[in-house]
Amino acid sequence: MTRVLVVEDDPQLVRALVINMQARHFGVDAARDGATALRLAAARQPDAVVLDLGLPDMDGVDVIKALRGWTRVPIMVLSARSASEEKIAALDAGADDYVTKPFSMDELLARLRAAVRRTESAPAAPDAVVVATEHFTVDLVAKKAVRDGRDIRLTPTEWHLLEILVCNPGRLVSQKQLLSEVWGVSQSTKTNYLRVYMAQLRRKLEADPARPRHLITEPGMGYRFENPGN
């Protein structure tokens, strides 16, 4: 059974989420504040986290950062904060998705299922299990990226995108294919998702994100991983 940790201080919303998730065969734990959420996450090891940002004891972004210190579990933000800078802050901290309130329960649960699927599936392994570029390496077995000798923290969504591209070196991977594999078929037209996450990957991995050498955009078509000299 897939286990979800719901972090939300509105008891009515928690009740609605629990009922709907249990009806779809999720196991659910609930926490009304950040401290409780972090304790439950460590104790229960959930498969996904649904997180409000406006918690009574700490900001949800700080909860994301604390979780990302030790787990790659998918984190879906569910928040009334709709400003772009709020969304960017949460995604940069390590969230995988962001849903604004009010929301569709069916859409939320579809996104939750997609987030869990992304952590369960992986593309076929290439000939090499460690791909080395001039500035960073990608270990496909350890699921780890290293840049200039330092481990780079990637969210599960960032990792999945990078893994697909690295496993298809030199080949154009279409926007539709990436969106379908990472977010699900229903999101295959949401090209803004790709722009946001590819920009994050370049900031973390490329020596000059404005002039990427490895994570290349083919305008209007898709992306490719290039490794000049290899």
N, C-alpha and C positions, 0 to 999 in steps of 0.2 A: 504494500500500500504506500502511495506517495504521501509524505507528511509535509504539511505546510505550517509555518509559524506566522501568525497574524499579529502585527504590532499596531495597535490602534486603541485610542482612549475613549472612543465613543461607543458605549455599551450596545446601543441599538444597531449600529453598523457591524460591530463584532458579531452580534447574534445573527444578523442577516448573512454575513460571510460564512460563519460556521455552518449554518443550516444548508446553504447552497453548496458549499464544498463537500460536506458530508454526504449530501444527496448524490454527488458525483464521485463518491468513493475515495475522497481524500481524507487522510487523518489530519486533525487540526489541533494545534496548540495556540493559545492566545496570551498576549502580554499587553498591559495597558501603559507601560513606560519602557524607556530604553534599558534601564538596568535589568529589569526582569527579562526583557527580550534577549539580552546578551547571555544571561544565565541559562535561559531555556535553550538557546541555540547551542550552547556548549553541551548541555545535558542531553538534549533530544536529537541533535544532529538532523535538522529538517532537510528536506529535498529542495525547498524553496522558501523564500521569505516575502511576505506582503507587508509593506512598511509605510505608515503615515509619517510625515516629516514633523508635524506639530505635536510633539509629545510633552507631557508635563514636566519631565525632569531633564531632558536633553534634546538637542536638535537631532532629527532623523539622519541628517548627513553625517553626524558624529557616530551614530550607530552603524551606518554603512562602512565608514572608515575602520571602526573597531572590528566588524565582521571580516572585512577584507584583509585584516592582519593575519587571519588564520584559515579562512575558508573561501572557496570559489562558488559556493552555493548561489543559484540565481536569486537576485533581489529585485522585486518589483515595487516601485514607489507608488503609493496611492495617496494623493494629496490634493488639497484645495488650492495649493500654490500653482499658478498657471504661467507665471512670468518665465521668459526664456532663460534668464540668468539662474533662476531656481532649478530649472530642469538641467541645465548644463552643469551646475554645481553637484547635483545628485549623480549624474552620469559620470562626471569626472572622478567622483569619490568612489565609484565602483558599482553603481546601480546598473541593471541590465535593461530595465524598461521603466516607463513613467506614465501613469494613468491619472488624469485629473478628475476631481470630483466636481459635479455629479457625473456618474459613470454608468455604463451598461454592465450589468452583472454578467451577461453572456459573453461580452467582449473581454472583460477582465479574466474570466475563467479560461477563455480560449487562449489568451496571451499567457496565462499561467501554465497551461498544458504545453504550449510551444516552448516556454522557457525550460520546463523540465525535460522535454524531448531533446533540446539542444545539448544538455549535459549528458544525455544517454547515448547520443549518436556521434559518430566521428567519420570523416572521409577515409577512404582507403589510404594506407601508408605508402609513401613514395619509396624509391630505392634506398634513400638514406634516411636514418631516423634522426640525425642531427643535421640541420641545414645552417651553414655558416656564411655570413656576408661580411663585408669589410667592417661593419660597425656593430652587428648584433648576430646572435645565434638563436636558433629555434630547436628545442629538443622535443620531438613529437611523442616520445615515450614518456618522459617526465612531465610533459605538458608545461614547459617552462621556456621563457624567453630571457636572454641575458644580453645586456648592452654595455659595452666598455667594462666588462667584468662585474657588473651589478645586475642582480635579478630585477626584472621589470614586472611589476604587478599588473596583470591583465584581467579584466572581467571575463566571465564565461563567454559572453557574446563577442568580445574582442578576440578572445582566443579562437573561437569557432571560425570567425571570418579569416583570421590569419592562417589557421590550419588549412582551410579550403584552398586559399591562394598558394601557400607554400607547397601543398601537395599537387599543385598543377603548375609547376614552374614554366614561365614563358608563354602560358596559354591564357587567352582571354576568357575570363569567367563572367558571364553576363550578369547584369543587375538582377534580372528576374531569377536566375539560378541562385544567386547569393541570398536574395530575399526569401525565396521559397525554402532553401535549406536551413537558413538561420532563424527566420521568423515565421515560416509557415506559408502555405500557398495563399491564404487569405490576405497576406500582407505583401504580395508580390509586386505591387505598384508603388509602395511607400519608399521611393528612392531617397527621400530626406533621411531615413534611418541610416542608409549606407553612407551618406555624406558625413553625418555626425560621427559615426563609429570609425570610418576610415581616417577622418581628421584626427581622432583620438589616437589611433594606432600610429599614425605618422609622428605625432608629437612625442610619443613614447619611444619610437624605434628609429626613426630617420635622423641622420645628422643634421639635415636641413629640411624640416617639414614642408617648407614652401616650395622646395625643389626636390621632391622625392626621387631617389634612385632605384628603390626596390618595390614600393607599393604604388603602382602606376595606374592613373585613371585613363581610360579610353572614353572620351566624352560621348555621352549618350548611349554607350554600349555596355561598359562594365569596367572591370579592374583586372590587372595581372601582376604577378610577382616576377620581378626580374632580378637576376643576380649577375651583374656584369663581371666578366673575368672568370666565371665558373662554368 
